[in-house]
Amino acid sequence: MNKNRKGKIQKKKRCFKQLTLNDRITIEIRYKDGWNLRKIAEALGGGRTPSSVSREIAGKPQKGLGKYQAHIAHEKALAKRYGKKPTRLKNDLIRSYVKAKMKLGWSPEQIAIRLPIDHNGEKISYEAIYQYVYAQVFRGGNGKVKKGCEDLRIYLPRRHNRRAKKGFRKAQKLEGAGKLPSIEDRPVEVDKRKVIGHWEDDCIVSRQSKERIKSINERVTGVVLLSKMRDGTASESTRAVCEKTRIIPSPYLKTLTRDRGKENLDYQTIERKMGLKVYFAHPYCSQERGSNENLNGLVRRFFPKKTDFAKVSEEEIHKVEYLLNTRPRKRHGGKTPLEVLYELTGVALTY
């Protein structure tokens, strides 16, 4: 308590800050590691107290798997905060417009942008469209299509049967190899997309087999490199990166940004062999590698979910790489990634 100018006692104003999903993930991981509540509160920062952490894990005193789950706790918190969201579109005009454009291959975001142009005064958010699509199916996509409704999920860009919310994967501890180089220490020039030589990578997984596809992209030109991986080991991931980037002259191999998957932990070998300085994005922040996430979506158009990569040849993957590199890009004024790479560097990739 503090005293004002008149000598009266004033209560200190308390400021409450809602826990984010990342905060809850930190609580889950650290609590399972045996940290006490005070130490967890200090790790969260922002003036968080041990009592706020205690309230968050109330009724989950045991530290075993499943006792406190960040993604479940966050969903419940959002439901409590905002209540149930509407799952119907405003009127018949918007409903028919959304259905027609989705069947033409438009994404919900494209529909939301174009609707006010085609129908003055009408507006809809792309989030409302997603909610409407999944509301046509029982249990948000886990059940059968409701009577009198149409299953529009097949017209979505990713065609997910269920709504996949960002960051709601099971929290995993991937720091066993020690502290990883953080994206926070990456040169500022990478974000500006002005200098060629800054790359991103990821693995596209097949549930049907151990084989994977390594996707690599350059942030300025949009050049794509694809390679087949025999399995998800760190050594195989490193091999794929080194072999594919070897065709790029060393002046244009500056940094590589990747996620914290176990297959990416052998980053020091890449730094030593290729001269690339490797940085890791924050956990559950795929938007920090947005170009690569978009690339993976494009690759999935050729190799949809449930594709058995064991049956996909290197030649087929090479063909997809060529098609993506010779595709005109809006941000390049209709030029292809290969054309932009050659204009800016003189490097010509041939197929």
VENTAGI-V136208 format. One record per pair of residues at least 24 apart in sequence whose ideal C-beta (glycine too) atoms are under 8 Angstrom apart, sorted by sequence separation. I is the first residue (numbers start at 1). J is the second residue. If there is no record, write none. Layout:
I_J ; I_J
This chain:
196_220 ; 250_274 ; 255_279 ; 257_281 ; 325_349 ; 19_44 ; 23_48 ; 97_122 ; 108_133 ; 195_220 ; 196_221 ; 216_241 ; 250_275 ; 299_324 ; 27_53 ; 31_57 ; 93_119 ; 98_124 ; 130_156 ; 193_219 ; 194_220 ; 203_229 ; 214_240 ; 237_263 ; 298_324 ; 193_220 ; 205_232 ; 214_241 ; 236_263 ; 237_264 ; 242_269 ; 259_286 ; 94_122 ; 134_162 ; 216_244 ; 234_262 ; 238_266 ; 242_270 ; 246_274 ; 17_46 ; 27_56 ; 34_63 ; 93_122 ; 134_163 ; 190_219 ; 203_232 ; 216_245 ; 234_263 ; 237_266 ; 241_270 ; 245_274 ; 295_324 ; 322_351 ; 17_47 ; 27_57 ; 94_124 ; 214_244 ; 232_262 ; 233_263 ; 234_264 ; 259_289 ; 17_48 ; 32_63 ; 98_129 ; 102_133 ; 232_263 ; 234_265 ; 235_266 ; 238_269 ; 242_273 ; 245_276 ; 257_288 ; 258_289 ; 15_47 ; 24_56 ; 31_63 ; 90_122 ; 234_266 ; 238_270 ; 242_274 ; 257_289 ; 19_52 ; 32_65 ; 130_163 ; 241_274 ; 318_351 ; 90_124 ; 98_132 ; 203_237 ; 218_252 ; 89_124 ; 19_56 ; 31_68 ; 95_132 ; 89_128 ; 28_68 ; 89_129 ; 201_241 ; 27_68 ; 28_69 ; 28_70 ; 86_128 ; 27_70 ; 89_132 ; 87_131 ; 88_132 ; 25_70 ; 86_131 ; 87_132 ; 24_70 ; 85_131 ; 199_245 ; 24_71 ; 87_134 ; 88_135 ; 87_135 ; 108_156 ; 21_70 ; 24_73 ; 107_156 ; 21_71 ; 24_74 ; 102_152 ; 105_155 ; 107_157 ; 99_150 ; 103_155 ; 21_74 ; 99_152 ; 102_155 ; 102_156 ; 197_251 ; 199_253 ; 19_74 ; 197_252 ; 201_256 ; 196_252 ; 197_253 ; 198_254 ; 199_255 ; 200_256 ; 201_257 ; 202_258 ; 197_254 ; 198_255 ; 199_256 ; 200_257 ; 201_258 ; 202_259 ; 19_77 ; 197_255 ; 199_257 ; 200_258 ; 203_261 ; 18_77 ; 195_254 ; 198_257 ; 203_263 ; 18_81 ; 201_264 ; 190_255 ; 187_254 ; 190_257 ; 187_255 ; 186_255 ; 222_291 ; 186_257 ; 224_295 ; 219_291 ; 226_299 ; 183_257 ; 217_291 ; 217_292 ; 216_292 ; 199_276 ; 215_292 ; 217_295 ; 180_260 ; 215_295 ; 215_296 ; 228_309 ; 215_299 ; 228_312 ; 175_260 ; 180_265 ; 174_260 ; 181_267 ; 213_299 ; 228_314 ; 174_261 ; 180_267 ; 202_289 ; 174_262 ; 177_265 ; 200_289 ; 228_317 ; 75_165 ; 202_292 ; 213_303 ; 227_317 ; 174_265 ; 200_291 ; 201_292 ; 202_293 ; 226_317 ; 200_292 ; 204_296 ; 226_318 ; 75_168 ; 186_279 ; 252_345 ; 71_165 ; 74_168 ; 185_279 ; 202_296 ; 226_320 ; 204_299 ; 226_321 ; 252_347 ; 71_167 ; 181_277 ; 183_279 ; 204_300 ; 213_309 ; 225_321 ; 249_345 ; 71_168 ; 181_278 ; 182_279 ; 183_280 ; 211_308 ; 212_309 ; 224_321 ; 71_169 ; 181_279 ; 182_280 ; 183_281 ; 208_306 ; 211_309 ; 226_324 ; 249_347 ; 71_170 ; 181_280 ; 183_282 ; 204_303 ; 207_306 ; 208_307 ; 209_308 ; 211_310 ; 213_312 ; 248_347 ; 71_171 ; 180_280 ; 182_282 ; 208_308 ; 209_309 ; 210_310 ; 224_324 ; 69_170 ; 70_171 ; 206_307 ; 208_309 ; 209_310 ; 211_312 ; 224_325 ; 206_308 ; 208_310 ; 223_325 ; 247_349 ; 206_309 ; 206_310 ; 213_317 ; 183_288 ; 222_329 ; 174_283 ; 222_331 ; 222_332 ; 171_283 ; 224_337 ; 223_337 ; 169_284 ; 222_337 ; 223_338 ; 221_337 ; 167_284 ; 166_284 ; 167_285 ; 222_340 ; 223_341 ; 218_337 ; 221_340 ; 166_286 ; 220_340 ; 221_341 ; 218_341 ; 221_344 ; 220_344 ; 223_349 ; 158_297 ; 33_173 ; 157_297 ; 32_173 ; 25_167 ; 29_171 ; 158_300 ; 28_171 ; 29_173 ; 22_167 ; 159_304 ; 196_341 ; 21_167 ; 25_171 ; 159_305 ; 21_168 ; 196_344 ; 196_345 ; 25_283 ; 25_284 ; 22_282 ; 22_283 ; 22_284 ; 21_284
